[in-house]
Amino acid sequence: MTSSEGVEREYVVHVPMTYDGSQPVPLIFMLHGTSGSGPEFYENIGWKELSETENFIVVYPSSLRYKIIDEEGPKVTTKWNTPPDANFVLQPGEVGKDDIKFLRKVIDEITEKYNIDNRRIYLNGFSNGGNMAAKCAIEMGDVLAAVCQNASSFSLDTHYVIKRKLPVLYQTGDKDYGPGNQGPPVPMHLFDTLISTPGLPYKNGKFYEVAHLTQRHFDLLSEHTITGDSNFALVATFLPKPNTGGYEYKFVLVKNLAHNYPNGVFHPFDAPKIHWNWMKQYSLDESTSAKTLTVNNGYGDGYYEKDEKIHVRSEQQDGKVFTHWTGDTEYLESPFEYHTTVNMPDKNISVTAQYADIGTTMRMIPLPVKGAERTKNIQIYLPQKDKLKGVVWFLHGTNGNATNMVYDIEVKQMIDRLMTLDYGIIGITSEESEYNLDFDGDGNKRWTYGIDSNLVDFANIRAIRDTLIGRGRIDGSTKHIAYGYSAGGAFAELVVNVLNWRAAINHNAPSSEPLSLEAIVPYIISISENDRHPDVGAAANAQSKINIKNYTDRNICAVLLEHKKSPLYPERFDRSPLISEQQSIAIFNEIKNNNNLDANNNFINFSDALSLDIIANPQNYPVIVNLTNAQKAHLENQIDVTNAEHNVKADFNGYLVDFIQNLCGTTATEDIEQQSLFFFPNPSSSSITFEDILSYEIYDMTGKLMLKGTSKEVDVEGLKAGMYIVKSGIKVGKMVRWSRWV
């Protein structure tokens, strides 16, 4: 028994009597079929008997029991987790475990306990185990020398990125129609035709399907040779294409064989002996410089040549947020980014993604708060005041709003990480967007720009800040940071300089040249290499680089981060809470199969080219076409990020978190006009509320008494816009009476 992904897993090991540990021996995996188990398979297939004469160790692992749906309907049975390349799906609510990780762990445990020849590890599977063997041929070529598939193989018309081209053998019977099914024997003389011609009725075209897909995955020639005896078994041998590397592929058709694994007893075909004689001629090539990269809790592991650049990404885990990598992190570009790269060293390395738990109280809450003129419906999370390290304000793009901003897939990764570090989060909507206004008549709902603290969006932020101070949620010394995207990114650079906040983070907006020559607040701008937004593009990106140099030439802390396009990977869309891992893989396959990606899985064109192709050829994209509108929006979001287009990206979260925590070692500047901490909101357009009132007096700036009284809430709507002095007992402060139409 062993534990994999928190689940106890079973496997049986057969050690031959001839084994004494003095010499390394081969290791053979035997994978059972549907409804089976390792112990059952151990008893009756002939491999343990063969191991006694050939001196190798055999391991019989067990799959897990799942609720599935197959052609017969819903059922509960044991299955290797092979979807989507399978003839079944998991029932809703079922979550498949990673059998590749399980099998790799078994290898680690057995090689630690026994003297195993690591160059001679083989895998054989029958039925659903044959389907799993096909998956292992794709994903475990770095550790397996050869693979045999029996009675099941590839069925999904897709493209795989294989770790290593390895020798593969596929075997089936002329009477094999699946478990318990029967049909007319396939004429042996038609074997060549059946593996070469699509759409023939025998076995529903499976012969061609398996042969064709394997040719594609392993870069094999379609030409082949046929050998053998049509009264016993025929073998088609396919060789690799020139200059592609790889090994032979054998397709074996056995006469008078139904859905069984023949062991030379109930059928004269002795599969263990025949398979062993074929497999044992292969071993991992010791002369290659390729080494193994193991990625735990993530994607990117495989078998790579020295200095090859590999993209490594953490997997999405519910209720958790990525924090850092552990293991051989000295080879990572950054151990603190969920998406990083490694230049493969001349050694095997392993990294593991680590996570922080997102507490049940760590969630954004909608909250109406009095703004300068109108109620502002903000999104907010604040930890206990004694733990609060600061507040990060999230500012949306053109025509956006606070809710969409804080629940954006990439932004939420940042918010979740900040929550686990005890930062407060506020998402606020611009006045134009929230109330469908257009102050400047440009047709867009944006923030009010300018270096003027009385502009409405600045005034709203100050009013909300003072209200939170008045309610005891934050205090006057709390540090504030602005994080904005697109139009909100441009506003972030402005607001921190207007209100003397601690830092600004700007995603995908042109940087301000005047501010770059004068501002002193720490600043980061994150641009994207393929940003084609009409207000950004290559010209604005170039100007941002100049502006950052203006900052740094004055010894101001400022950094430019440039996001580059990266390969799409099958699980990419699982980052969306609306898209499952299986859906993500199916979406990836549709994108890949329709020639939208190059050989390295980079997008060939921009995202709108894919959209146009889907509209023109919906029949080629059945999974994508049937997504909900919300799922399609998330799909587009992740494609834009992958292609480094106009979008927020979580790829720099580690750097940004460190920036927020340390602020380049700078000290605080005085928050502008923190004078009104005993009443709120400030500025105000209609009324103010005193935290604790005995009496109050309000004077204009000439000293004229304008209002006085003893009520807790005071109507100031009758006052003209401007600055006023407020007294209450020994407390004195300034109040801004706000009106949009000053």
N, C-alpha and C positions, 0 to 999 in steps of 0.2 A: 504494500500500500504506500501511496505517497499523497501529498497535498498539492493541488494545482489550482490556482485562482480561488483558494479557500474551500475547495471541494476535495473530499477524499477520493482518490482514484486507485483502481486495482490493476495489477499486472502480475502474470505468472512467469517465472524464469525457469528454464530448463538448462541445467548445467550437466554436460555429459560426464560419464564416469572417467573418461580419459583425460579430463581437464585437471592439471595440477598447478596451474598458475605460473609455470616456468617460462612459457612462451605466449605472446599475444595471440588471441584467437578471434575469428570473425564473430559478428553479432548479427542475428537475423530477427527482424520483426515479422510477426504474422498477425494480420488484422482480420477479425471475424466480420460476418455480415449482419444484416438486420435481425434483431431479436436475440442475437448470440451474445457470447461473453468470452473473455480470455480463457477461463478454466474449461469451458465446453470445447473450445477450438483446440485446446491443448491435447485433448484426449484422442481425437479421431482423424487427424489429417496427415499424419506420417512424418512430420518434421522432427519430432523429438527422437524418433527411431533413427532417422538419418544423421542427426547430430552425434549419435554415439559412434558412428563409423567415420564421420568427417571431422569431428572435434571442433564444433562451433557451438556457441550459446544461442538459444532461441528465447525470445520474449513474446508473451501473448498478452497484450494489453486489452482492457475492456473499455468499450464506449459507455456513454451515459444514457439514461432513460429519459425520453422526451415525449411530450404531447405533440404529435405531428399530424399533417394532412397529406395523404398521397392519393394516388388514383382510386383507391378503395374508400377514401373518406378519412375522417378523424380516427386516430388510434393512439395508444401509448405503447412505445417499444424502445429498444435500445437502437441508437443511431450514432454514427460518426457525424460530426457537425461539418457537413460539406456544402450546404446551401451558400450561394444560389446555384452553384453548378451541381445540381442534384435533381432527383425525381420526386422530391418531397419538400415541404416547407414546414417550419415550426408554427404551431398554433399561436394565435395572439396571446401575448403575455409570457411566452416561453423565451428564455434568453440562452442561446447556445454558448457553450464554453469553447475555449480555444484548444482544440486537440493537438495542434502543432506544438504549442507550448508544453502540453502534457507529454508528448512523445519526446521532445527535446529534454525535458527533465528526466524522463526514464533513461535516456542515453547517458546523461550526466551521472545519475545514480549508479547505473550498471558499470560504467567505465571507471567509476571511483572504487567500486567493490571488487571488480574482476579485471584481469589483465586482457583488455580488449584491444584489438588492432583497429585503431581509429580510421585507417585507410580502407577498411573492409567491413563497413556497416551497410546492411541491405534491408530492404523492406518489401514485403509481399502482402497483398490483401485480396480478399474474396468478396464479391457482391458489393454491399455498401462499404466494406473494407477495401474493395478494388477502387471504388470511387474516392475513398480517402487516400489510397495509394497514389492516385492521379494528382490529388492536391499536394501530397508530400513530394511528388516529382517536381512540382513547381516551386514549393516553398522550402524544401529541405535538401536541395542539391549540394549545399555546402557541407553536409555531413554524411549523405548517403552516396554509396558508390554505384548502386543500380537499384531499379524498382521493377517489380512485377505486379501487374493489375490483372485481376481475374473476374470475368462476368460483369464488370462495370468499369467505366472510364469517364472521360470527358463527355459532356453533353451540351454545355452552354456555348453558344456561338459568340465567343469573346476573345480578347487578347490578354494574355498574361505576361507579366514581367518575371521571367524565371531567374532563379539565383545561379543556377549552373545547368548547362545542357548535359544530361547524364543518360546512360543507356536505359531504355524502357522496353519492357515486354508486355504485350497484352494478349490474354488468352480467353477464348469463349468456346462454347459448344454449338454444334449445328442444331441442337434441339433446345437451346437455352432461350426461354421466353420470360425469364424472371422467376422469382420464388413461387412455386405451386402452379405456374402457368405451363401450358403445353401448346405446341403448334407443329406444323409440318416441318420435317427436317430441311435445313437449307441444303440445296444441292451442292456438293463439294466442288463440282466442275464449274460452278458459277462464282467461286470465291474471288477470283481476280476481278471479275466484272463488278461484284458487289462492293469491293473496297475502292473501286475506281469511279463509280457512277452514282451520282446523287439521285434520290427520289425513287429508288426501286422498292417494291413492296416487301421483300423478304426482311424480316426483323425490323420492319418500319424504317428501313434506311439506316439502321444503327451502324452497320459495318462501315459504310462510307463516312458517316458522321464521326465515328471514333478515329478512323484513319486520317481523315482530312484535318480534324482539329489538332491531332498530335503532330501532323506535318507542320501545321502553322506554328504551334507553340515552340517546337524544337528545331525550326528551320531545316526541314527535311525535303529532299527531292520527292516529287510525286512518282517518278519512275521507281520501279521495285522489281525484285526477283521473287519467284515462287519456287519453293522446294518442298520435299516431303512426299507422303503417300496418301492419296485421296481416300484410301480405305482405313486410314488411321489418323493422320493429322497433316495439315498443310501449313507452311510458314511463309509469310510475305516479309521480306526484309527491305527496309527503307534506309538509305544512307543520308548523311547530312549534306546540305548544299556546300559547294566549294567555298573555302575561306571563311566559314562561319563557326568552325569548331564543332564540338558535339560528337555524338556516337550513333550507332545503329539503333533502329527501332524495329522490333519484331512483332508481327500480328499473327497469332496462332489460332487456327480453327481446328477443333478436335471433333472427330466423327463420333456419333452416337452418345454425345454428352449433353445432358440437360443442365439445370442450374445447380451444379455441384462442383466441389473442388476434388478432382480425381487424385487418388493416392496410390494407384497401382493395385488396389485390392478389389473394389467394386467396379473399377474401370481399368483397362490395361494401361492407360496413359498415366505414368507415374510422375505427377507434377512436381512433388518435392525434389526428386532426383534430377529431373530435366531442368527445372528452374535453377537449382543449385549449380549444376554444371555450366549453365549459361552465366549466372551472376558472378561466380567465383573468378571468372577471367578478368573482372574489372576491379579496380581499386582507385581511390582518390590519388591523383598524380602528386607525388611529393615534390616534383621539380617545379611546380607552379609557385608563383609568389603570392597568389591569392590567399587571403586570410578571412577569418570569420568575424563579422560584426554582429553582436547579439544586442537587440534592443528590447528590454523588458518594459512592459506597460507602454508600448509604442510601436512605431512603424519605421522600417528602413533596414532591418537586419538582413544579412545575406553574406555572400561570398564575393569579396572584392579584391582587385589588384592594388598593389601599393600605389599611394598618391591619388587614387580615384576619389573624387568628391562625391559624398553621399549626403542626401537630405534626411535628417532624422527628426521625427515628430512624436510627441506624446499622444497617447490615445485619450479620448474623452471619457471621463468617469463621472457618473451621476453623483451629485452631492459633494464633489471634490473639485479643486482647482489646482492646476499644475503650479509647482513652486521651483523645482530645480532637478537637475540630473545628478546621479551618483555613479560611482564606478570609475571607469577610465576617462574621466572628464577632461584630462589634460589634452585630449585629442579633439575635443569639441570646440567649435568656434566660440560658443558661449554655453556654459552649463546652466544658465538661468533663463533661457528662452525655450518655450515649448517646441519651436521650430528652429533647429540649428543645423549645422553641417559638420562633417568630419572629413578630413583628408586621410584616407586609410593608411595606417602605419604598416610596417612589415611584421605584424604580430596580430594574434587574435585579441579582440577587445570586447568589452561588454559595458553597457550603460543601462541605468534603470531610472525611469521617470518617477519622481516623488510628488506627493500631493498634500494639500492642506484640506481639512474638512470644512465645508461651508455650513456653519451652524444654522439651526432651524429658524433662528431669529434674524439671520443675515439675509434680508430681502428688502427690496424697494417698496415703499408704501406711498400711495398718493395722499397728498396733504394740501388742502386749500390754505393759503397764507395771504394776508393783506399785503398788497404791493403798494407802489407809489400812488397809483390811480385806481387800480382794479384788483380784484382777487387774482392771485397767481396759483395755479394748480401744479404744484411741484411734485417731483418724485424724490423721496428722501430716505436715507438710512443713517442713523446716528448711534454709535455704541454708547455705553455708559460714559458720562462726562469725564470720570476720573481715568478712563482708558483712552479717551479720544486723542489721537496724534495730529489731527488736522482734518480739514474738509476739502474735498476735491469737487469742483463744480463742473458738470458735464453740459456742454453747449452744442446744440444740434446744428445741422447744415440747413441750407436754403429750403424753405417750405416744410421743414421738419418740425418735430416737437420733442418734448422731454421724454415721453414714454417710449417712442421709437428709438431714441438715442440710447437710453439706458438698457434697453432689451436687444439692441443690435448684437449679433453673435460675437463679433470681435470685441466690442466695447464691454459686454457683460463679463468676458474673461478678465478684463482689467478691473472691473468693479468687484468681482468676486475675490480677486487677489487682494485688493485694497481693504475689503471688509475683513478678511482674515488677519490683516495687519492693524486693525482698529482705526481705520480712517473712516470719516463720515463721507457720505455721498449725497450730492444734491443735483438733480436734473431739473433744469428750468427751461421754459419755453419763451421765445422772444415775444414781445408785445404784438408785433405784426402777425405772427403765426397764431397766437392764442386767441386773438380777437378779430382775425380776418381783416386786418388793416393793411394799408399800403402808404405809409407816410411820405415816401419819396416818389411814389408813382412809377416804380420800375417794373411792376407786375409780379414781383417776387416778395415772399414773406421772409424777411431777414432781421438781423439785429441792427440797432441804431449805432452807426459808427461815428467816431469822433473822440477827441481828447477832451471830454467834458463830462464831469460827474453828474450833471443834471439831466443828461439825456436819459430817456425813459428806461432803457434796459439796465443801465448802470444804477439808476435810481431804484428800480425794482430789486436788484441784487442787494443793494445797501439796506433797503427796507426789510427784506427777508432775513438778512444777516442780523439786523438789530432786533427783529422779532424773536429770533432764536436765542439771542442773548437775553432778551427780556423774559423769555420763558425758561431760562436757566439751562438750555440744552448745550450751548457753547458759551465761551466768554470772550472778552475783548482781546485776549492774547492768542486765541486760536489761529493757527496759520491757515491760509486759504490758497489754493492752487486752482488754476483754470485749465480744463482739458476740453479742447474743441475740435470739431471736424468740419472741414470745408468752410462755409460762412462762419460757423461757430469757432473754427480755428483762428480765423482772422480776428474775430471778436475777442478771443482768449488773449491774444497778444495785447490788445487794447485795454481790456478790463484790468489786467494785473498792473498795468502802468498807471491807469487812472486811479485805481483804488490802492495802489502800493501793496499789492499782494506778493506772495513769496515766489511764484513761478508760473510759467505758462507752457502748455503743450499744445502744439498746433499740428493737426493732421490734414494735409492736402489742401491748404489755402495759401495764396501768395503772401509772403512775408512783407511787412511794412518797411519800406526804405527809410522814411523819416525816423521811425522808432529805432531802426538799427543804428542810427547815428547818434541817438540821444539816450535810449532806455538803458537801465541798469539792472532790471529784474531778470533772473535766470530764465533761459528760454530754450525750448527744443522745438524744431520743426521737423516733421516726418513727411517726406515726399514719396511719390510712387513713380517708377521709371516710365510707365505707360499711361500716365494720367492724361486723359484727353478731354477733360472738362473745359468748356469754352473760356472759363475765367482762370484756368490754370495752364495746363499743357507744358510743353518744353520750355517756352519762354519764361513763364512764371517760376518753374523749377530752377532755371538758370539764375533768375533774379534772387531767389531764396538763397542760393549758394553764395551770391555776392553779399547779401544782407547779413548772413551768418558771419562772413568774414569781417564785415563792418563791426559786428559785436565783438568778435574775438580780438580784432586789432586794437580795441579799447580795453582789452583784458576783462571783458564781461563774459560770464559763463553762458555760452550758447553752443548748441550742437545741432548739426544737420544729420538726419538719418535717412538713407535712401533705400526704399523697399524695391527689391528686384523680383521679377517673375520667377516662379519655381514650378517644378513638375507637379501635375495633379496626381493624387494617389487615391486608391479605391475607397478608402474610409473618410475622405475629406468632408463629405456632406453630413457625416454623423456628428459633426460639431454643432449642427442645428438640433435643437430639442424636438423638432417636428419630423426629422428624417432618421430612420433607423440605420444601423450599420449595413443590414442586408439591402435596404433601399439604396443606400449610398453606393454600394458595390455595383448594383444593377444600373444606376445612373452613370457611373464611371464607364461601365461596359458599353452603354449606348453611345456615350461621347467618343470613346475610343474606336468602337466598331465603325463609326461613321466618319472616320478620317479627320477628326478635329485635333488630334494630338500627334506629335512627332514620335520618333522612336524612343525618346527619353521622357515621353508623356508631358512635354510642354505644349501649351496651346499654340497651334500654327497661326491662328488669326485672333483678332480681338473678340470679346464676348458677344458683340452684336452679330457677328458672322454666324455663330452657333444659333442664336435666336432666329435669324432669317432661315437657316437650314431646317430648324424644327417646324417653322411655319410652312415652309415649302414641302417638307417631307415628313409629315407627322407619323406616317406609318413606320418610319425608321426609329421613332423615339416613343414607344408605347408607355414606358415607365414615366418618362418626363411629362408627356402630354397628360397623363392621368393624375399628376400631382395637384394638390390644392393650390390656390393662388398664394397662400401664405408659404407653402413649401417651395413654390417656384421663386418667390421673392428671396428666400434663404438660399436657394440654389444659385441664383444670379449673384447674390452677395458673395458667396464663397468662390465663384468663378472669377469675379472681379478682384478679390484679394489674391487668389492664386496667380492671376495674370498681371498683378501689380498695376491695376487701374485705379480709378478714383474711389477710394474706400478707406475706412479705418482698418487697421491691421493690428492683430495681437502679437505679431512677430517680434516686436520690440518691448513687450511688456516688462521683461526682466530689467532691461535698461531703464525704462521709465519709472518703475517702482523704486529702483535704487536712486534715481534722480529726485523723486518726490521725498524720499526718506532723508537724503543728505543735502539736497539743494546746493551742491557744489561747495559746501562748507560755508555758505553765506549766512549772515545773521539777519534778523528781522528788521524791516523798516516799519515805521509807524503806519498803521492802517489809517487811511484818510478819514478824518472827521469821526472818530470814535466817541463823539461827545454826547451822544443821546442814548446812553445805556439804561436810563431809568424810565424811558418811555419808548413806545414803538407803535407803528412802523416809522421809520425816518429814512428817506423823505416820506411825506404823506400827502395825499390829495384830498382826503375827506375828514379823517378823524385820527386821533392818537389815543393810546391807552397807557396809563401810568402803572408801573409795576407796584408801587406802594405810595399812596397819596394822602397827604394831610391837607394841602392846598397848593394851588399853582398860580403862576403869573406868566403871561406870554407878552414879550415886548418886541417891537420891530427894531431894526438896527440903529434907529435914531434915539432909542430909549423910550418911545411912546408905548404906554400900556395898551395892549390890544384885547386881551382876554384875561379873566381871572375866575377862580371858583374852587370848589372842593370835590367835584365829581371825578371818578376814575377814568371815564372816557370823555374826551373833549372833541366837539365838532369844530374843525378848523377850515371847513370848506369856504367860509366867508372871508378868509384872509387871502390877500393877493399872493401870487407866487413870489417866492423869495426866501431870504434867510431870517430867522427869528431867534430870540433868546428866550429860553424856558427856564423858570425857577420853580423849585419845589423844596421848601425848607432850606437846607444848606446846599442842595444840589443845583448846579447850573449847567445847562447844555445848549447846543445849537440845534435848531430844527429847520429842515428845508420843507417849505410848503410847495408842493409840486403841481404843475399843470402842464399838460402836453402843449397847450397853445400859448406858451410864454412868448 
